[in-house]
Amino acid sequence: QVQLVESGGGLVQSGGSLRLSCAVSGRIFIIYTMRWYRQAPGKQRRLVASVTPGGSTVYGDSVKGRFTISRDDAKNSVDLQMNSLEPDDTAVYYCNADIQASQSVPTRAMYWGQGTQVTVSS
């Protein structure tokens, strides 16, 4: 069984910074693309950033230049450094990853964390 556990959320003033971390544990053979999503109240869950095993990154337009995603394959983790935070960044942030659990079964599944709340006050 695979688990994703986020940490690092909290309350911060506008212009401040937070660093989110996501630890992946359980039965893991390969972790493919890792992502951060966010969902604000009353809105759809949206992609914030993604990173491939090769280190290629994609960012949502609203966070480009402010957020940085990084992964540590030795630790099976992915971080999201968030700078210059704005009230519109307030949301529950979710970690997501495509994972192949077994070498003998060459299929991958998408897993989600439980989410961590980020609140940015003006």
Steps between C-alpha positions, in 0.01 A plus 500: 500500500625845407458808718570866428523729803525876466641739759599863530170680455387780725412866531727764348473869420486628146852515356623221722630154419415140582656169403277198454636148509350170392640165607411187306512166679389143457540262210688700236694385197511820295361848563426674173366853480437673832262791531348756731138600457292748695131552562354822632152505656231474234752450222634209298824327590773641278855399417761719669820332383640170380843340473605195299766246601737681267437832676283669240255736664168658411334782693155651502493851359401655832805364687776533240799683640377464858479125565766234448439126495780256575530127561739280690486149357726364772243603757189443284388853563392815321507855632332823399676822593247783495623859506324834470178342615174677426153462651389330175745220581280399793389141441542140602814372329514137390797287407454260208720241335491234231648185651583151383479291813645177373778412257306195388184697422590772249205726563483829684232659712440854619511558875392800705591636840242620749581868448645780708340839556682816394345829607643834391374805684495845344 
